[in-house]
Amino acid sequence: MSRWQPIIEGIDATAFDCIQANIAVLADSVHSSGTHRLLGAPLRFHTTASPVTSLPTVEPSIDQHVSDAHVLAGIRLRNISRPSSVSGAFRLLDAPTSPQHAIYVVADAYALPWCPYAGHAHMDHSFLLLRRDEESVEVVDAYHNDTPYGPARPSAWVISRGEFEERLAGQSLRVGEVEATAPQRPGIAHTLQRNASSLSEASHLMRVYVQKYQDYDDPSTAAEALLLEGWLLARSRRLHAQWLTHTVPHEVCEPFIRHTDAWARFAGQCYLAVRRLRRGNTPPEGLHEVLLSLLYEDVDQAQRLSETSSASTTAA
């Protein structure tokens, strides 16, 4: 069994996307078990325009994840902004200074043989690459999802260098050298107040965000895009709930946990809507109203958590 398996099993990967899941593994391997939960401290609503549909998306950029890794979890991914190659990754693995350490890689999932998207879909996907010997490498990938092409489950694989190089030949990779730093641990009250302030400032954008999906001229494309949004929002809220559970008393975080369950149900409703459209049926009504209600509830929950934390601090 890979020495990474216990670390993987200590992480609820259903709370992460495919870029952040392996940052979580690094956080626990470099620091201590549970460090990955620090990645859930922020509660955000920030959108950018999708380059494919122009619809707004909450999907964080790789650079945002890299910044969070450093600031929140004490993992600096050096030189990841520089394009690299398979040979460049191998040179880094074989360097005499750190032959046993993992490097963090982002590549096209289409080319990754252990990934369900292999040969089916192009998208950025992360993994950890380790030197095993002169003939093979070990891949660690904590991504957990049920994809249209089969399940992705956290695990580790041994792959020959020849096959790895053949699969990723000609690809431009993003390769990060892993360096441990001290995670920033701002006070709980400060973090919750910052979350409440950030969501309150973004609340006027939430209706605009939902309206753009509602008004999009291609309902099928909008539904497919909304499926990703529901998935991302549900996972990020689940991660925040995990951080809360290990940070504040149960009676304080329990309402947010219930709210997280509502996000999970919404993600399921998005999936059913897409299935109906693919079969030529009309999607269920009211989905956009549910989304807007959940986003506004994010704002209310963040404010409640902030006020509760402030009251506890004052009482102490």
Buried (B, 14 or more C-beta within 10 A) or exposed (E): EBEBEEBBEBBBBBBBBBBBBBBBBBBBBBBEEBBBBBBBBBBBBBBEEBEEBEBBBBBBEBEBBBEBBBBBBBBBBBEBEEEBBBEBBBEBBEEEEBEEBBBBBBBBBBBBBBBBBBEBBEEBBBBBBBBBEEEBBBBBBBBBBEBEBEEBBBBBBEBEBEEBBEBBEEBEBBBBBBBBBEBEEEEBBEBBBBBBEBBBEBBEBBEEBBEBBBEBEEBEBBBBBBBBBBBBBBBBBBBBBBBBBEBBEEEBBBBBBEBBBBBBBBBEBBBEBBEBBEEEEEBEEEBBEBBBBBBBBBBBBBBBBBEBBBEBEEEE
